[in-house]
């Protein structure tokens, strides 16, 4: 059976769930924390876009549906602002929070958002 016949055969199948499909494997997201001039903010650079479109800002009073990633990071506590655009997420913490505690939690939240199991 040549390629054209195979394509026609697949289109006529009464069982569409048996038609072979390309399966996309989700690769682990790579997250690289980087310092900023503001000691209360860290830029988390990703190996992929951080949003589906334009920039997203999440702070107190923002609808969680507007930015699920921002809402997840904000829910960690001690976070005052989350800004996501292009391939990075900038997180601003409170003055009393410690990046040694908060930083790994932010990375885990980003990994979970992109389908990774945070360890």
PATI-774085 format. One record per atom (N, C-alpha, C): x, y, z. Coordinates in steps of 0.001 Angstrom, whole numbers, plus 500000, padded with zeros to 6 digits. Layout:
XYZ/...
END
This chain:
500858498830500000/500000500000500000/500906501236500000/500698502146499017/501540503335498990/500993504380499963/501716505484500078/501378506519501066/499968507093500832/499608507354499579/498290507924499281/497179506951499667/497367505677499369/496354504690499735/496228504595501250/497354504637501934/497339504581503397/496595505751503996/496797506954503417/496103508140503914/494604508008503692/494223507492502527/492793507322502250/492192506283503184/492935505227503446/492455504174504333/492212504729505738/493138505538506220/492997506100507571/491812507055507657/491552507797506602/490448508754506635/489098508060506679/488988506851506127/487714506152506079/487476505279507308/488397505222508217/488264504338509367/487057504718510219/486201503745510537/485078504045511426/485527504155512885/486790503883513132/487332503928514494/488458504949514543/488139506226514657/489180507257514585/490232507133515680/489898506493516772/490884506368517846/491967505350517492/491767504575516444/492785503627516001/493741504235514984/493443505443514501/494297506104513527/495573506542514225/496719506157513668/497974506571514290/498089508091514299/498532508614515385/498710510059515514/500108510339516015/500577511511515699/501863511937516207/501691512311517670/502510511773518511/502444512063519944/503598512996520281/503253514131520853/504285515079521262/504704514791522681/505966514594522867/506488514372524213/506807515732524838/506313515952526037/506603517189526743/507948517029527428/508878517866527026/510209517816527615/510232518635528899/511085518259529830/511177519024531078/511555520478530795/510931521372531500/511257522792531355/512579523058532073/513419523842531438/514678524252532052/514464525643532644/514778525806533919/514575527069534623/515920527538535164/516292528775534812/517565529342535263/517314530633536027/517432530585537368/517267531817538152/518456532753537928/518146534043537787/519188535042537579/518914536239538481/519953536805539088/519741537988539924/519355539194539072/518732540164539714/518392541436539080/518986542549539941/518978543784539471/519475544882540316/518686545040541614/517425544599541611/516587544659542804/516813543378543608/517351543459544831/517603542242545606/516338541473545984/515181542112545870/513918541432546180/513299540759544955/513951540835543797/513412540242542574/514430539306541936/513935538207541403/514765537270540641/514059537004539321/514868536922538269/514369536603536932/514593535108536714/513527534372536451/513601532943536178/513453532759534664/514577532507533984/514561532346532532/514209530903532191/513304530740531211/512828529423530803/513336529100529399/513282527833529037/513674527416527693/512484527419526727/511417528101527101/510204528180526287/509427529424526697/508418529801525931/507612530967526329/506944530731527687/506883531773528477/506281531649529807/504775531859529784/504268532440528696/502830532689528580/502347532262527192/501049532212527036/500463531873525730/500407533078524799/500651534229525326/500546535433524506/501433536529525040/500811537640525381/501550538798525865/501969538674527313/502313539789527868/502783539844529247/501634539613530224/501956538993531341/500992538770532415/501601539278533720/500829540044534465/501261540520535773/500278539997536804/500811539480537897/499960538963538963/500381539601540275/499417540210540954/499648540803542272/498363540680543072/498347541182544275/497154541101545114/495955541668544372/494864540898544372/493635541338543732/493479540891542289/494514540300541700/494419539831540321/493627538524540275/492777538388539283/491990537169539096/492934536009538779/492915534930539562/493804533792539312/493665533208537907/492502533323537301/492308532800535945/493101533605534915/493429534841535257/494175535698534331/495608535223534150/496155534569535143/497532534084535071/497684532886536011/497380531679535524/497510530503536393/498917530323536958/499941530588536147/501308530468536651/501564531520537726/501156532754537457/501330533817538442/500594533526539732/499387532994539609/498596532654540795/499285531565541610/499853530574540926/500550529490541627/501771529981542385/502529530871541755/503717531421542423/503286532339543565/502287533165543330/501807534088544353/501294533335545572/500687532182545350/500130531380546444/501206530812547370/502467530850546962/503551530366547826/503702531240549070/503228532464548993/503378533398550106/504674534169549979/504765535290550639/505947536156550615/506277536683549226/505311536657548306/505498537173546948/504596538390546785/505160539490546252/504379540709546065/503993540949544608/504741540353543664/504469540578542256/505074539460541416/504345539058540376/504848538087539401/504602538689538029/505658538784537224/505556539318535871/506101538272534917/505284537840533961/505695536816533002/505544537347531580/506561537167530788/506531537550529384/507670536851528664/507574536768527370/508624536129526553/509017534800527174/510281534633527501/510763533363528057/511234533505529504/510636534402530247/511037534528531649/509872534914532537/510093534670533837/509146535058534880/509951535812535921/509552537027536221/510202537821537260/509333537761538508/509950537417539621/509221537284540882/509818538260541889/508943539044542519/509370539973543564/508842539462544900/509732539390545881/509387538872547208/509240540018548202/508723539695549371/508663540675550454/510075540903550998/510255541982551738/511568542283552320/512027541206553300/511091540560553975/511465539597555017/511688538180554486/511266537903553275/511423536551552718/512883536302552326/513261535033552292/514625534624551961/514591533832550649/515423534250549681/515460533541548392/515912532097548528/516698531788549540/517135530396549734/515948529474550015/514902530016550637/513693529239550898/512699529347549742/512499530567549257/511470530822548256/511883530393546843/513131530588546481/513604530298545123/513298528884544643/513675527839545415/513372526468544980/511873526204544837/511067526847545678/509610526674545577/509075527291544286/509644528424543895/509228529058542639/509586528145541464/510801527595541471/511221526687540401/510287525481540332/509956524898541470/509047523743541501/507663524112540960/507191525309541275/505889525754540786/505909525923539270/506991526477538750/507129526632537295/507169525256536626/507951524346537195/508033522984536631/506658522306536644/505935522455537738/504608521849537827/503639522462536815/503742523750536614/502884524451535661/503083523906534242/504309523580533907/504607523072532575/504570521551532496/503933520919533491/503699519483533415/504757518606534036/505670519179534760/506721518398535410/506275518009536813/506790516926537279/506557516519538663/507668517129539489/507310518048540351/508317518680541209/508783517695542244/510089517583542388/510640516627543351/511026517310544637/
END
